Amino acid sequence: MTKKEFLHRRKALLSKMTPSSGALFFAAPVVIRSKDSAYPYRQNSDFWYFTGFNESEAALLLIKSATYQNCSVLFNRRSTFRTQVWLGNCLGQEAALSQLSVDYAFPWDTMSNNICLFLNSLKIIYHAQGQDSFADTILFSVLDKLHKGASRKSSPPIRIADWRPWVHEMRLVKSKAEQDLLRKAGRISALAHQRAMSCLSPDMYEYQLEGEIQYEFSRYGARFSSYNTIIASGKNACILHYNNNEKQMKSGELVLIDAGCELQGYAGDVTRTIPVNGAFTTPQRAIYSIVLDAINLGLSLYKPGATILYVTKCVTRMITRRLIQLKILHGHEEALIESDALNKFFMHKLSHWLGLDVHDVGNYGTNYNRVLEPGMVLTIEPGIYIPPDANVPKEYLGIGIRIEDDILITKDGNENLTVLAEKDIRTIETLMINKKKL
């Protein structure tokens, strides 16, 4: 991502702001894992969107006023001997001016005083109030200081407004640079799923397969997952957010693998369901075929002008019809659709936005009826989950299957960013069985 990209985003936001206003963004704090050990640092997505800066103890202020027209101010850590020894080279203030293309850079520990100079006489401050308590505390302390200012020239902002509606709409439609990163994240995620197919064998533990996936992420420069990897074998696949990943996988079971990498902040999100021993049983094949046909139907329908709501209705109708044929659902198709009978076997949404967050920001409209446009990126993830205690033919009990791809809406339809991860039944079986013959 180039400096020009971040500058373009700042200018786009400044163009929406009213005169005599400022927009304030805070970096994510360090999160403690235990005692004095921290989790690996992950930057706040909105702060990253405007800076590409991956340090904590930082804030960005964008100002639109007569005095500071379209001005950017960064507060960040000092680069000192102590920070270099303990944390490595912090960017510091001088380097921030050139590397981040900001107009001013001040040490983080001087923010309380220096930010007053910039906020004074502004009418509006845009801030994500309620998002982070530490950020609210800092801003309200500064505003209180301005209110109590001894000088007659002290004039704090009279209104706090929220920048999130603007920024999250900006983030929803991806630029070419973002599309390229999401394409790469999708490819790496897909390759990790291919590796899982090549490594899987009966009696492996779920966490061992997780390790193979993480290895593939790291091999291609994506050190972190974009969410907790799910390796759910057997009936665990009927638990949507299962991530204990501790069970030994047995021959005859399926394993649902939901794993995506994070690359330069951008997320992949892919699910495949494969047989532990390399061959689907007849009941598994029947359910898998429905889910496979569902995702292929959705992929054929997603295009500019469509809505998630419309595609979901088409997909759920098809799944409902097929489950009636298997005697898993009983009744008339229209009545079952009207009563949302499918919900007990497919209980999550078909799609969600994808970007800097795996469940990315952006308005879905009323009941997911927002019209899709080129540049939007979303998942498609139909699934069928039949718990062990369901009132269905016993051969289907405990089967959980989800297939998920990431797609970019293009001017003509969509681009499947994760197509490298195989999902065809015959192809999966051929890959896994031939692997065992090597």
C-alpha positions in Angstrom: 0.0 0.0 0.0 1.5 3.3 -1.0 1.6 6.7 0.8 -0.5 8.1 -2.0 -3.3 5.6 -1.1 -3.5 6.8 2.5 -3.3 10.5 1.5 -6.2 9.9 -0.9 -8.3 8.4 1.9 -7.6 11.4 4.2 -8.5 13.9 1.5 -11.7 12.0 0.8 -12.7 12.2 4.5 -11.7 15.9 4.7 -13.9 16.7 1.8 -16.9 15.4 3.8 -16.1 17.3 7.0 -17.6 20.7 7.7 -15.4 23.8 7.9 -13.8 24.4 11.3 -13.8 20.8 12.3 -11.4 18.0 13.2 -11.5 14.2 13.0 -9.6 12.2 15.6 -8.5 8.5 15.3 -6.7 6.5 17.9 -4.4 3.5 17.5 -5.3 0.3 19.3 -3.9 -0.2 22.8 -1.7 -3.1 23.6 -3.8 -6.0 25.0 -2.3 -8.0 28.0 -2.5 -11.7 27.7 -1.3 -12.5 31.2 0.5 -10.5 33.8 3.1 -8.5 31.7 2.8 -10.6 28.5 0.9 -9.0 25.7 -1.0 -10.5 22.8 0.6 -9.9 19.3 -0.2 -6.3 18.4 -3.0 -5.7 16.0 -3.7 -2.1 14.8 -7.2 -0.6 14.9 -8.6 -1.0 11.4 -9.9 2.6 11.0 -6.6 4.1 12.2 -4.7 1.7 9.9 -7.0 2.7 7.0 -5.8 6.3 7.2 -2.1 5.8 8.2 -0.7 2.3 7.6 1.0 2.8 10.9 1.4 -0.2 13.2 2.4 1.2 16.6 0.3 1.7 19.7 0.2 5.0 21.7 -0.6 7.0 18.6 -3.4 9.2 17.3 -4.2 11.0 14.1 -6.0 14.3 13.9 -7.3 15.6 10.5 -8.2 19.3 10.6 -10.3 21.4 8.2 -10.2 25.0 9.2 -9.0 28.4 7.9 -5.8 28.2 10.0 -5.0 24.5 9.3 -6.6 23.7 5.9 -6.6 19.9 5.3 -3.9 19.4 7.8 -2.8 16.1 9.4 -1.3 15.8 12.8 0.2 12.6 14.3 1.0 11.9 17.9 3.3 8.9 18.4 5.9 7.4 20.7 9.3 9.0 21.0 12.2 7.0 19.5 14.5 6.7 22.5 17.3 4.4 23.7 14.8 2.6 26.0 12.2 2.0 23.3 14.9 0.8 20.9 16.2 -1.7 23.4 12.8 -3.1 24.5 10.5 -2.6 21.4 12.9 -2.1 18.5 13.0 1.0 16.4 9.9 3.2 16.9 9.2 5.5 14.0 9.5 8.7 16.1 8.5 12.1 15.0 11.0 13.2 12.3 10.6 10.0 10.3 6.8 10.2 10.6 6.7 13.4 8.6 8.3 11.8 5.6 7.2 8.1 5.9 3.5 8.8 6.8 3.2 12.2 4.9 1.7 14.0 7.9 2.1 17.8 8.3 3.0 17.7 12.0 4.3 15.0 14.4 4.5 15.3 18.2 5.5 12.9 20.9 2.6 10.9 22.4 3.4 12.1 25.9 2.8 15.7 24.9 -0.6 15.1 23.3 -2.6 16.6 26.1 -1.0 20.0 25.7 -0.3 20.1 21.9 -3.7 18.9 20.8 -5.3 21.8 22.6 -3.6 24.2 20.1 -5.3 22.4 17.2 -8.7 21.8 18.7 -9.1 25.4 20.0 -11.6 27.4 18.0 -12.9 24.3 16.1 -16.7 24.0 16.0 -16.9 20.2 15.6 -14.7 17.3 16.6 -15.5 14.0 14.9 -14.8 11.0 17.2 -15.9 7.4 17.6 -17.4 8.0 21.1 -18.0 4.8 23.0 -15.6 2.6 20.9 -12.6 2.7 23.2 -12.9 4.0 26.8 -9.2 5.1 26.8 -9.8 7.3 23.8 -12.9 8.9 25.3 -10.9 9.6 28.5 -8.2 11.4 26.5 -10.5 13.5 24.4 -12.8 14.5 27.2 -9.8 15.4 29.4 -8.5 17.7 26.6 -12.0 19.3 26.1 -12.3 19.9 29.8 -8.9 21.5 29.8 -10.0 23.9 27.0 -13.3 24.7 28.8 -11.3 25.6 31.9 -8.7 27.6 30.0 -7.7 30.8 31.6 -7.3 32.6 28.3 -10.3 34.4 26.7 -9.1 32.9 23.4 -9.9 29.4 24.7 -12.8 28.1 22.6 -13.3 24.3 22.6 -15.4 22.5 20.0 -19.1 22.8 20.8 -20.2 19.5 19.3 -18.9 15.9 19.0 -20.0 14.0 15.9 -19.3 10.5 14.7 -17.0 9.8 11.8 -18.0 6.1 11.6 -20.9 6.4 9.1 -18.6 8.2 6.6 -15.5 6.1 7.2 -17.3 2.7 7.1 -19.0 3.6 3.8 -15.5 4.5 2.4 -14.1 1.2 3.6 -17.0 -0.8 2.0 -16.0 -0.2 -1.6 -12.4 -1.3 -2.1 -9.8 0.5 -4.1 -7.6 -1.3 -6.6 -4.8 -1.6 -4.1 -7.2 -3.1 -1.5 -8.6 -5.5 -4.1 -5.0 -6.7 -4.8 -4.3 -7.3 -1.1 -7.6 -9.2 -0.7 -6.8 -11.2 -3.8 -3.5 -12.2 -2.3 -5.0 -13.0 1.1 -7.6 -15.1 -0.6 -5.0 -17.0 -2.6 -2.8 -17.7 0.5 -5.9 -18.8 2.5 -6.9 -21.1 -0.4 -3.4 -22.6 -0.6 -3.5 -23.4 3.1 -6.8 -25.3 2.6 -5.1 -27.3 -0.2 -2.2 -28.1 2.1 -4.8 -29.3 4.7 -6.2 -31.7 2.1 -2.7 -33.0 1.3 -1.8 -33.5 5.0 -5.0 -34.9 6.5 -5.1 -38.5 7.6 -7.1 -40.5 10.1 -6.0 -40.3 13.8 -4.4 -36.8 13.4 -5.5 -34.3 16.0 -7.4 -31.2 14.9 -4.6 -29.0 16.3 -2.1 -30.7 14.1 -4.1 -29.8 11.0 -4.3 -26.2 12.4 -0.5 -26.2 12.5 -0.2 -27.2 8.9 -2.5 -24.3 7.9 -0.6 -21.8 10.0 2.6 -23.0 8.4 1.2 -22.3 4.9 0.1 -18.8 6.0 3.5 -18.0 7.4 5.3 -19.4 4.3 3.7 -16.8 2.2 4.3 -13.9 4.5 0.9 -13.9 6.3 2.0 -14.4 9.9 -1.4 -14.2 11.5 -4.8 -15.6 11.0 -7.7 -13.2 10.4 -9.7 -15.1 13.1 -9.4 -18.1 15.3 -9.0 -21.1 13.0 -11.8 -23.7 13.2 -10.9 -27.4 12.8 -14.2 -29.2 13.6 -14.3 -32.9 13.0 -17.3 -35.2 13.3 -20.2 -33.7 15.3 -17.9 -30.7 16.3 -18.8 -29.3 12.8 -22.3 -28.7 14.1 -20.9 -26.1 16.5 -20.6 -22.9 14.4 -17.7 -21.3 16.3 -16.0 -24.4 17.6 -12.2 -23.7 17.9 -11.0 -26.0 20.7 -9.3 -28.0 17.9 -8.3 -30.8 20.3 -10.2 -33.9 19.1 -8.5 -36.8 17.3 -10.0 -37.1 13.8 -11.4 -40.5 12.9 -11.8 -42.4 9.6 -15.3 -42.0 8.3 -15.8 -38.5 9.7 -15.8 -35.2 7.9 -13.7 -32.2 9.1 -14.9 -28.7 8.6 -12.0 -26.3 8.2 -12.7 -22.6 8.5 -9.4 -20.7 8.2 -8.2 -17.4 6.6 -5.0 -15.5 6.8 -4.5 -11.8 7.4 -2.2 -10.0 5.0 -1.2 -6.3 5.7 -4.4 -6.0 7.7 -6.7 -7.6 5.0 -8.6 -10.8 5.7 -9.2 -14.0 4.0 -12.1 -16.2 5.1 -12.4 -19.7 3.6 -14.2 -22.9 4.7 -13.9 -26.3 3.2 -15.4 -29.6 4.5 -13.5 -32.8 3.6 -13.5 -36.5 4.5 -10.8 -37.5 7.0 -10.1 -40.7 5.1 -10.4 -39.2 1.7 -13.7 -40.6 0.6 -17.3 -39.3 1.3 -19.9 -41.7 2.6 -23.2 -41.8 0.7 -25.0 -39.7 3.3 -22.1 -37.2 3.6 -22.1 -36.9 -0.2 -25.8 -36.2 -0.3 -25.6 -33.3 2.1 -22.3 -32.0 0.7 -23.8 -32.0 -2.8 -26.6 -29.7 -1.6 -24.1 -27.2 0.0 -21.9 -27.3 -3.1 -24.9 -26.6 -5.4 -25.9 -23.8 -3.1 -22.6 -22.0 -3.2 -22.4 -22.5 -7.0 -25.9 -21.0 -7.3 -24.9 -18.1 -5.2 -21.8 -17.5 -7.2 -23.9 -17.4 -10.4 -26.2 -14.8 -8.9 -23.9 -12.3 -7.2 -23.3 -9.3 -9.5 -23.9 -5.6 -9.6 -27.6 -4.8 -9.0 -28.2 -7.9 -7.0 -28.7 -8.0 -3.2 -27.6 -10.4 -0.5 -31.3 -10.7 0.4 -32.3 -11.8 -3.1 -29.4 -14.3 -3.4 -30.1 -15.7 0.1 -33.8 -16.3 -0.8 -32.8 -18.2 -4.0 -30.2 -20.3 -2.1 -32.5 -21.1 0.9 -35.3 -22.1 -1.4 -33.0 -24.6 -3.2 -31.7 -26.0 0.0 -35.2 -26.4 1.4 -36.4 -28.3 -1.7 -33.4 -30.6 -1.5 -33.8 -31.4 2.2 -37.5 -32.2 1.5 -36.3 -34.8 -1.0 -34.0 -36.3 1.6 -36.9 -36.4 4.2 -34.9 -34.1 6.5 -37.6 -31.5 6.2 -41.3 -32.4 5.9 -44.1 -30.4 4.5 -44.9 -28.1 1.6 -42.0 -26.0 0.2 -43.8 -22.7 0.4 -45.0 -23.3 4.0 -41.5 -24.4 5.1 -40.0 -21.2 3.6 -42.6 -19.0 5.1 -42.0 -20.5 8.6 -38.2 -20.4 8.1 -38.0 -24.1 8.8 -34.5 -24.3 7.3 -33.1 -22.1 10.2 -32.6 -25.2 12.4 -30.2 -26.6 9.9 -28.8 -23.4 8.3 -28.9 -20.7 11.1 -26.3 -18.1 10.0 -26.3 -15.5 7.2 -25.2 -16.4 3.7 -22.8 -13.6 3.3 -20.9 -10.8 5.1 -18.6 -8.0 4.0 -14.9 -8.7 4.0 -11.9 -6.3 4.3 -9.7 -5.0 7.1 -12.0 -6.9 9.4 -13.2 -10.4 8.7 -16.7 -9.2 9.4 -16.1 -5.9 7.8 -17.8 -2.6 8.3 -20.5 -1.2 6.0 -24.3 -0.9 5.9 -26.2 -3.9 4.7 -29.4 -2.0 4.1 -32.7 -3.2 5.5 -32.6 -6.9 5.9 -29.5 -7.2 3.6 -31.3 -5.5 0.7 -28.4 -3.1 -0.2 -27.7 -3.1 -3.9 -24.3 -4.5 -4.7 -21.7 -2.4 -6.5 -18.3 -3.2 -8.2 -15.6 -3.0 -5.6 -17.5 -4.6 -2.8 -16.0 -7.7 -1.3 -18.0 -10.3 0.6 -18.2 -14.0 1.5 -20.6 -16.6 0.4 -21.0 -19.5 2.9 -24.0 -21.8 2.8 -24.0 -24.6 5.3 -26.1 -27.5 6.6 -25.6 -28.6 10.3 -27.6 -31.6 11.5 -27.0 -32.1 15.3 -26.7 -35.7 16.7 -30.1 -35.3 18.4 -32.1 -34.0 15.4 -35.3 -35.8 14.3 -34.1 -36.8 10.9 -33.1 -40.1 9.2 -30.2 -41.5 11.4 -27.7 -41.7 8.6 -27.5 -37.8 8.5 -27.1 -37.3 12.2 -23.9 -35.4 13.3 -23.1 -34.2 9.8 -22.0 -30.5 9.6 -20.9 -29.0 6.3 -20.0 -25.5 5.2 -18.3 -24.3 2.0 -17.2 -20.6 1.9 -15.5 -18.5 -0.7 -14.6 -14.8 -0.9 -15.8 -12.8 -3.9 -15.2 -9.4 -5.4 -18.1 -7.8 -7.2 -17.0 -6.7 -10.7 -18.7 -4.8 -13.4 -19.8 -8.0 -15.1 -20.4 -10.3 -12.1 -17.9 -11.5 -9.5 -14.4 -12.7 -9.1 -13.9 -15.7 -6.8 -10.8 -14.8 -4.8 -10.5 -18.3 -3.2 -11.1 -20.5 -6.2 -7.8 -22.3 -5.7 -9.2 -24.2 -2.7 -10.9 -27.2 -4.3 -14.5 -27.9 -3.5 -15.7 -30.4 -6.1 -16.4 -33.9 -4.6 -14.5 -35.9 -7.2 -11.5 -33.6 -7.2 -11.2 -33.6 -3.4 -11.4 -37.4 -3.3 -8.9 -37.8 -6.1 -6.4 -35.4 -4.5 -6.7 -37.1 -1.1 -6.6 -40.7 -2.3 -3.7 -40.1 -4.8 -1.8 -38.3 -2.0 -2.0 -41.5 0.1 -0.6 -43.5 -2.8 2.6 -41.4 -3.0 
